[in-house]
Amino acid sequence: YYEEWKEQKTMENFFRWLDYGSGKDIELESCPRKILEAEVIKYCNKKEREKYEVLIKDDGILVYKQTGSPVHTMDSSVCVLGRCQIQGT
């Protein structure tokens, strides 16, 4: 849906477009709307986000800031919809 949104060149932000705007009726074969709408999104406050904050090591590996453990991106529960902020830049 994100790729479709980018191609539309709309002034609506992605989430407004997807839920209320011109993208609300789009159905993609690769991810039917029924599956998309079954997904759960949790919006975290600043304190809750600290658990998910990651750093990029010199070798390009993502690690959790709090624990230093590597981020396993093959886990189906991990989905990044936002933007990355690289500290120190």
N, C-alpha and C positions, 0 to 999 in steps of 0.2 A: 504494500500500500504506500509505503514511503517513496519508492521509486515512481509510482504512478502520480503521487502528489507533486514530486519534483518536475515531472513532465508537463503537468497541467499549468505550471507557471502562475499559480493563483497568489493573491495577496493574503489569503487566509493562512494562519499558522496550521501546522500539520494536524494537530488534535481537533481543532475547530472544523477543519475541512473534513476529517474522517468521521466525526460524530454528528455534525450539524450542517455542514456546508455541502458543496457540490460533490464531495466524495462519499457522502453517506449512503448512496445507492449503488456504489461501485461494488462489483462482485468479481474477485479474481479467482481464476481456476486453481492457481497454486496455493491459495488459502481462502476457502469459502468464508463468507461473512459470518456464518453460523459458528465456525471455529474461532474466528477473530473475536467475536463478541463473547465467547465462552472464556477467554483469557481474563485474568485478574491483574489489575495494576494497583500497586500500593504506592501511594504518595507519602514519602517520608519527610519528617521534619528535620531540622539541621542535626540534632543529636542522633536520630535514627540513621541518617545518611553516613555518619562516621563509620559505621559497621561495614559499609560497602566502598569506602574510599580506597582507591588503588594508586599505586606508584608504578612508574615504568622504570625498570632497572636498565643499566647500561647495555645489557645484552638483549633488550627489547621485551623481556618477560614482565608480565603484569603481576604484582603482588599486592595483597591487602596491606594497607598502611598499619593497621593495628597489630597484626600478627606476623607479617612477613611471609605468610603462606602464599604459594602461587595461586592465581586465579585459573580455574579449570573452565574454559569456555565451551567445552563440549557438554556440560551439565545443562539439561533442558530447562532448568529453572532460572538460568542466567540469560537475561535479554536486555541489551542496552538500547534504549530509545533516545537518550539524551545526547549531550555533547561531552567531549573529554576536555578536561582542564589539566594541562601538564604543568606541574609546579616547577618553579625555578626558571620559567621563560617569560 
